Amino acid sequence: MANTTSGTVTFDKTYAIDDIITDAYERIGLVGSSGNQIKSARRSLNILFQEWGNRGIHYWEVGDTNVDLVQGQAEYIFYRATGDGTSATTVGGTTDTATYGLSDITQCAYRTNKGTTSEADTAMSKIDRSDYAGTANKLTQSTPSQFWVQRFIDKVTLTIYPTPNSTAASNFLHIYFTKRIQDAGVFTNATDVPYRFVPCMTAGLAFYLAQKFAPQRTQELKMLYEDELARALKEDGSASSTYITPKTYYPAYT
């Protein structure tokens, strides 16, 4: 008789916040959590997601969009949430919208003829504050060729140089950005985390909870968490082809 399998691959879709918390508490030997302990665990889970923001790019949070250029406008702002302000106008498809929750902007290109068979991108150089400060006339209007990113508490700003002239304003900037991981929210929610990171997420929450409720196990659970996280980060992303070419040289004879 053939083995019977579930036929589903959606465990992470139904692995709700309350289940994550239960599993994490079981790992530290605490069963039957109180209401305050459950709230404490959700708070720790949100802090864990913030800490992941310091672990490099998470590829499931990479997005792209087109920024609608405005003649003479150098700065384009992307707010954390709608309550913080109105983000710059972006066009992902055919409808104008706005993008929120950015963590960083990694790449930027000047895009012409968007949506046509002759669409073309010209890569722009990412510069830092000192480079931008060194530009002579920051209101010079031409085709943008450089960009500078600032990351604040409630927003990310994209500053371009030169500012768009009338021709450039009819085109767009195409940006790749990383988003912040969504908050845990209510206990019945799933998390904004792919299945590859479910083990390290649960292990990480257990480590955080051990610091408060089982300090004698903190070091042990930290090692387990870091091991799980290292594997997940190694697996994350999409690998590209690697080419190794031997160096050919001829010895010189004298």
C-alpha positions as CSV (number, residue, x, y, z in Angstrom):
1,M,0.0,0.0,0.0
2,A,1.4,3.4,-1.0
3,N,2.2,5.9,1.7
4,T,-0.5,8.6,2.1
5,T,0.6,12.2,2.3
6,S,-1.3,15.3,3.1
7,G,-1.0,16.8,-0.4
8,T,-0.6,20.3,1.1
9,V,2.4,22.6,1.6
10,T,0.7,25.4,3.6
11,F,1.8,24.8,7.2
12,D,3.4,28.3,7.3
13,K,0.2,29.8,6.1
14,T,-1.8,28.4,9.1
15,Y,1.0,28.7,11.7
16,A,-0.6,31.5,13.6
17,I,1.0,33.8,16.2
18,D,-0.6,32.0,19.1
19,D,0.8,28.7,17.9
20,I,4.3,30.2,17.5
21,I,4.1,31.6,21.0
22,T,2.9,28.2,22.4
23,D,5.8,26.4,20.7
24,A,8.4,28.9,21.9
25,Y,7.2,28.7,25.5
26,E,7.3,24.8,25.4
27,R,10.9,25.1,24.3
28,I,11.8,26.9,27.5
29,G,9.7,24.4,29.6
30,L,6.8,26.7,30.3
31,V,3.3,25.3,29.5
32,G,0.0,27.1,30.2
33,S,1.0,30.7,29.7
34,S,-0.9,33.6,31.3
35,G,-2.4,36.5,29.4
36,N,0.5,38.8,30.3
37,Q,3.0,36.2,29.2
38,I,1.3,35.8,25.8
39,K,1.3,39.6,25.3
40,S,5.0,39.7,26.3
41,A,5.7,37.0,23.7
42,R,4.0,38.9,20.9
43,R,6.1,42.0,21.9
44,S,9.2,39.9,21.8
45,L,8.3,38.5,18.4
46,N,7.9,42.0,17.0
47,I,11.3,43.0,18.5
48,L,12.8,39.9,16.8
49,F,11.5,41.0,13.4
50,Q,13.1,44.4,14.0
51,E,16.4,42.7,14.9
52,W,16.3,40.8,11.6
53,G,16.5,44.2,9.9
54,N,20.1,44.3,11.0
55,R,20.9,40.9,9.5
56,G,21.1,42.1,5.9
57,I,18.7,42.0,3.0
58,H,15.7,39.6,3.3
59,Y,14.9,38.7,-0.3
60,W,11.3,38.0,0.3
61,E,10.9,41.6,1.2
62,V,12.5,43.0,-2.0
63,G,10.1,44.9,-4.2
64,D,10.3,47.2,-7.2
65,T,8.2,50.1,-8.5
66,N,8.3,53.1,-10.7
67,V,8.6,56.6,-9.2
68,D,6.7,59.4,-11.0
69,L,9.2,62.2,-11.6
70,V,8.3,65.8,-11.1
71,Q,10.2,68.6,-12.9
72,G,12.6,70.4,-10.5
73,Q,11.9,68.0,-7.6
74,A,15.0,66.4,-6.1
75,E,13.5,64.6,-3.0
76,Y,11.0,61.8,-3.0
77,I,9.7,60.5,0.3
78,F,8.4,57.1,1.3
79,Y,6.8,57.0,4.7
80,R,6.7,54.1,7.2
81,A,2.8,54.1,7.2
82,T,-0.1,56.2,5.9
83,G,-0.3,57.8,9.4
84,D,3.1,59.3,9.0
85,G,2.5,61.1,5.7
86,T,1.8,60.7,2.0
87,S,4.5,58.8,0.1
88,A,5.7,59.7,-3.3
89,T,3.5,58.7,-6.3
90,T,4.5,55.3,-7.7
91,V,3.2,53.4,-10.7
92,G,3.6,49.7,-10.5
93,G,1.1,48.9,-13.3
94,T,-1.4,51.2,-14.8
95,T,-2.7,52.9,-11.7
96,D,-1.0,55.6,-9.6
97,T,-0.5,54.6,-6.0
98,A,2.0,55.1,-3.2
99,T,4.5,52.8,-1.5
100,Y,4.9,52.5,2.3
101,G,7.0,50.5,4.7
102,L,10.4,50.8,2.9
103,S,13.6,49.9,4.8
104,D,16.1,50.9,2.1
105,I,16.4,51.6,-1.6
106,T,19.2,49.5,-3.1
107,Q,19.1,50.2,-6.8
108,C,17.8,53.0,-9.0
109,A,17.5,53.5,-12.7
110,Y,16.2,56.2,-15.0
111,R,13.4,54.5,-17.1
112,T,12.2,55.8,-20.5
113,N,9.3,54.6,-22.6
114,K,7.8,52.6,-19.7
115,G,5.4,50.0,-20.8
116,T,6.4,50.0,-24.4
117,T,8.5,47.6,-26.5
118,S,11.3,50.3,-26.4
119,E,11.4,50.6,-22.6
120,A,15.0,51.3,-21.5
121,D,16.7,51.7,-18.1
122,T,19.9,53.6,-17.5
123,A,21.5,52.7,-14.2
124,M,22.1,55.5,-11.7
125,S,25.1,55.7,-9.3
126,K,24.3,55.5,-5.6
127,I,26.2,58.2,-3.7
128,D,26.6,59.2,0.0
129,R,25.9,62.4,1.8
130,S,29.4,63.9,1.3
131,D,29.2,63.3,-2.5
132,Y,25.8,64.9,-2.7
133,A,27.0,67.8,-0.6
134,G,29.8,68.3,-3.0
135,T,27.5,68.9,-6.0
136,A,27.6,72.5,-7.0
137,N,24.1,73.4,-8.0
138,K,21.6,70.9,-6.5
139,L,18.7,72.4,-8.5
140,T,20.4,71.8,-11.9
141,Q,17.7,70.4,-14.2
142,S,18.7,67.5,-16.5
143,T,18.5,63.7,-16.7
144,P,19.0,62.2,-13.2
145,S,22.2,60.2,-13.0
146,Q,22.9,59.9,-9.2
147,F,20.8,59.1,-6.1
148,W,21.2,59.4,-2.4
149,V,19.2,57.5,0.3
150,Q,18.5,58.7,3.8
151,R,16.8,56.3,6.3
152,F,14.8,57.9,9.2
153,I,12.5,56.6,11.9
154,D,9.3,57.2,10.0
155,K,10.5,57.5,6.4
156,V,13.1,56.8,3.7
157,T,14.0,59.7,1.4
158,L,15.4,59.4,-2.2
159,T,17.3,62.4,-3.4
160,I,18.3,62.5,-7.0
161,Y,20.8,64.6,-9.0
162,P,20.4,66.4,-11.3
163,T,16.7,67.2,-10.7
164,P,14.4,66.2,-13.6
165,N,14.0,68.6,-16.5
166,S,10.7,68.7,-18.5
167,T,11.8,65.8,-20.6
168,A,12.9,63.6,-17.7
169,A,9.6,64.5,-15.8
170,S,7.7,62.6,-18.5
171,N,9.6,59.5,-17.5
172,F,10.2,57.5,-14.3
173,L,12.7,56.2,-11.8
174,H,12.7,52.4,-11.5
175,I,13.7,51.4,-7.9
176,Y,14.4,48.2,-6.1
177,F,13.7,48.5,-2.4
178,T,13.6,46.3,0.7
179,K,10.5,46.4,2.9
180,R,10.1,46.2,6.6
181,I,8.7,42.9,8.0
182,Q,5.1,43.3,9.0
183,D,4.1,43.5,12.6
184,A,2.7,40.3,14.3
185,G,-0.7,41.9,14.9
186,V,-3.5,39.9,16.3
187,F,-2.9,36.4,17.6
188,T,-4.8,34.7,14.8
189,N,-2.5,36.2,12.1
190,A,0.1,34.3,10.2
191,T,3.5,36.0,10.0
192,D,5.1,37.9,7.1
193,V,7.8,35.2,7.0
194,P,8.5,32.5,4.4
195,Y,8.5,28.8,5.4
196,R,12.4,28.7,5.3
197,F,12.5,31.1,8.3
198,V,9.8,29.5,10.4
199,P,12.3,27.3,12.4
200,C,14.6,30.2,13.2
201,M,11.7,32.5,14.0
202,T,10.4,30.0,16.6
203,A,13.8,29.3,17.9
204,G,14.5,33.1,18.1
205,L,11.3,33.7,20.1
206,A,12.2,30.9,22.5
207,F,15.7,32.6,23.0
208,Y,14.1,36.0,23.7
209,L,11.6,34.5,26.1
210,A,14.3,32.5,27.9
211,Q,16.0,35.8,28.8
212,K,12.8,36.7,30.8
213,F,11.4,33.4,32.0
214,A,14.3,30.9,31.9
215,P,17.6,32.7,32.1
216,Q,19.5,29.5,32.8
217,R,18.7,28.3,29.3
218,T,19.5,31.6,27.5
219,Q,23.0,30.6,26.1
220,E,21.8,27.2,25.0
221,L,18.8,28.6,23.1
222,K,20.9,31.5,21.7
223,M,23.2,29.0,20.0
224,L,20.2,27.0,18.6
225,Y,18.7,30.2,17.3
226,E,21.9,31.5,15.6
227,D,22.4,28.1,14.0
228,E,18.9,28.0,12.6
229,L,19.1,31.6,11.4
230,A,22.5,31.0,9.7
231,R,21.0,28.2,7.7
232,A,17.9,30.3,6.7
233,L,20.1,33.3,5.6
234,K,22.3,31.0,3.6
235,E,19.2,29.6,1.8
236,D,17.6,32.9,1.3
237,G,17.7,34.7,-2.1
238,S,18.2,33.4,-5.6
239,A,21.7,32.2,-6.5
240,S,23.2,33.3,-9.8
241,S,25.6,31.3,-12.0
242,T,29.3,31.3,-11.1
243,Y,32.0,31.1,-13.7
244,I,35.6,30.2,-12.8
245,T,38.2,30.8,-15.4
246,P,41.7,29.7,-14.9
247,K,44.3,32.3,-15.4
248,T,46.7,31.6,-18.2
249,Y,50.1,33.0,-18.2
250,Y,53.5,32.2,-19.7
251,P,56.7,32.3,-17.6
252,A,59.2,34.7,-18.7
253,Y,62.6,33.3,-19.7
254,T,65.7,35.5,-19.6
